[in-house]
């Protein structure tokens, strides 16, 4: 019989605690004792399930990466015309971030580039999914050997969408809305009162699809996407 420390429920609580704390405060600012306390566990439990704080971060990054590429892979498998493919990709990314915002923030905001072991893990994960990523860009008619063009396009949609959701998370969860603004100042910041509902994201998706499609056409060697359709 497994002890309480060894149970899957304890493992999940530790994982969830790590996600919350890393998202809100960053990896470096959180200690293993705090993770255990947040999870209602003990340090031995964190070490048993994840071999410490670094192992927990690895598990979080792997979960994030699997979910991210699973969302994009489901779109690629449909072999849609170019416009529908881009729109479907944007919809998948928005849905992924809406449903997994804390996991995404914990993974993307934890200073992973400063930790050699984690930086290497991220590179391995990126390499594992690069073939599918290249298929996406080849399907759009981009020249994969043009590193300047690929530097522009790789991660562009993710960076735009992630930046939006990171800002919302900081505003809604970590810091809260700004205080002491005058009415005139509030009027200059309509994003503070915007309702980020399904209707907003429908319009957001349409605008971003148009923007991205224009970029593909501009950067493609012959100026036209390869897939058929609009």
Buried (B, 14 or more C-beta within 10 A) or exposed (E): EEEEBEBEEBBEBBBBBBBBBBBBBBBEEBEBEBBBBBBEBBBEBBBBBBEBBBBBBBBBBEBBBEBBBEBBBEBBEEEBEBBBBBBBBBBBBBEBBBEBBBBBBBBBBBEBEEBEEBEEBBEEBEEEBEEEBBEBBEBBBBBEEBEEBBEBBBEBBBEBBBEBBBEBBBBEBEEEEEEEEEEEEEEEEEEEEEEBEEEEBEEBBEEBBEBBBEBBBEBBEEEEBEBEEE
